[in-house]
Amino acid sequence: MNSFLQTDIEQWDDLLAEVRSQATAYLQNIESVPTSPQLQDFVSAELPAAGWGTAQALAFFRQHYQPWMVASAGPRYWGYVVGGTTPAAMAGDWLTSVFDANPQSLQGTGDRSAQLEVETIRSMRQLLGLPDTFTGGFVSGATMSIFTGLAVARQWAGVQMGQDIARKGLSVQPIVLAATPHSAVRKAMAMLGMGSNRLIKLRTLPDREAVDLEDLEEKLRQYQGQPIIVSTSAGTVNTVDFDDFLGVQRLRQQYPFWWHVDAAFGGFAACSPQYADRLRGWENADSITVDCHKWMNVPYDSAVIFTQRKHQHLQVQTFQNSNAPYLGDPDEDFSYLNFLPDNSRRLRALPAWFSLMAYGKAGFADRVEQSVRCAQRLGEALETSTDFRLVAPVRLNVVCFTLRQMPERAAEFLALLNQRGKVFITPTLLEGTFCLRAAFVNFRTTESHVDEALEELSCVLQVLNA
Ligand SMILES: *Cc1c(COP(=O)(O)O)cnc(C)c1O
C-alpha cells in the first residue's frame, strides 16, 4: 500500500479532528467572511509524484484555497437562490461519505440503503403535504429533476401516439407550453432532443409572472390531438409568482396533457400555514421538481423528482438500465437504477433525512416565515426610502429593486456593492428593466442582517455619489 495512504489510515482519527476544527473555526467566523473573492492570484500545484498525504493537502488547502471560498453559506449572500447547510444536514452529509452507500434496489441483496431514500421521500411528502400517490427519488439538482420529469413526459407523449420513444427514438415531438419557465426547462428540452426553441410561451396575467389560463386553454384547444406538456411554476425566480394550480387542474379535466410543476424553491411555501395556499392543487400534477439545496438548506447537490405512482411504468421504460425488456411490476421489483438518470450515486437522501428529523414541520415553517419576514423588511425599507424603489412587489422571499434617482447607474452600484464583500446580490432583467435581486433562503439570515445590509446599501450609494 502507498505509504501516505498507510499513514493516513493510521492517523484517520487525528485527520478528521483537524478537519473538524478547521471547519468549526470557519463556520463560527462565517459572518465576517467576505461574500466576494478578495484574492487576485490562484495558486496552482502540480500533481505530486509521490503524494503529499492528507495532512499536507489540508494545510495547502487552508492556506491557498480556503481564502478563495466566499461566504455563500453565510447570512448576507442573497444572489441566485443560494441555500446554506444546517448542522443536521452537515451531519448527514458527512455520514453519506462515511458509509459511501450506492442506493439502488429495495429487494436486492447487498446494499439496502435505497430503503432510506424511499423513507426520506415519504417524509418529504409529509413535509410538503403531498399525497402518497407520488413516488420520488433524489437527483443532483432541480435541473436534473426537471430533466427527469420531462423525460417521463416525453415517453408519455410517445405512448399517446402509439410510439415508444425510449426504444425507438424521438419520432414524436411533444408541444411544450410554459408561461415563465426557469432556464433549466429549456436546458432539459435541449438535452432531451425536444429543442429548447420549441418551447411555446404562454401569456402571463397583467403585472404578474403567472400564467393567463385563458391563453393556456386557447393553446390546449389549438394543439388538440397532439401530445402536450405544460410546465408550470411554483415560485418564479424573480417575483416568486405561482401559477393557479386549481385552474390548471380544471383545464386538465377537459384536455389531456402532462403537467409538470417546477417548485424548486417555492414548493417549501407548503411548509408554512401562512403560505401553503399558493400551492393548492399542485398535488394533481404528474411530476414535481423540488430542490433540497435551496430553501431546505442541505448542501449541494440535492433535489427530488416526484412522479405519480400511476406513471411508474413510463418512468421505468425511460430509465431502464438493463437491456432486457422490462419485466414485472415496478412496485414489487423497485430499483432506483431503473427509475432515475444516474446509475451509481451517493446516498443523497441522508442530509435531507437528518434535516427533516432534526427540525420537523415546525422548523421548516419557521425557516420559510423567517425568510419571508426578511424579504418584507428589506422591501418596505427600500420602498419608503428616497434612494431605492421596488421593481416588483415582494410576493414571498425575493426582492427586486433599483436606484430611484439614477436607475441608469444600477449596474455600477451593484458591481461596487458586490466587490466590497459584505452583501452579495445578483442582477436580473424584469420586463426589460435591469434590477438588483435579493433572495432569502438561508437559515442564518435574520432581520438584523437586513438592517446591516441596508446600511451597506447607503454607504455604497455615498461612495457612488462621491
Ligand atoms: C434553481 C432553480 C432551477 C434550477 O435548479 P438547479 O438546482 O440549479 O439545477 C430550476 N427552477 C427554479 C424555479 C429554480 O429556482
The ligand as an ORCA input file, in Angstrom:
! r2SCAN-3c Opt
* xyz 0 1
  C     -32.720     26.971     -9.148
  C     -33.891     26.671     -9.982
  C     -33.816     25.726    -11.016
  C     -32.519     25.027    -11.367
  O     -32.047     24.338    -10.258
  P     -30.582     23.760    -10.060
  O     -30.678     23.204     -8.687
  O     -29.644     24.922    -10.176
  O     -30.337     22.722    -11.077
  C     -34.962     25.461    -11.711
  N     -36.120     26.094    -11.435
  C     -36.225     27.029    -10.466
  C     -37.535     27.703    -10.217
  C     -35.115     27.344     -9.698
  O     -35.210     28.271     -8.738
*
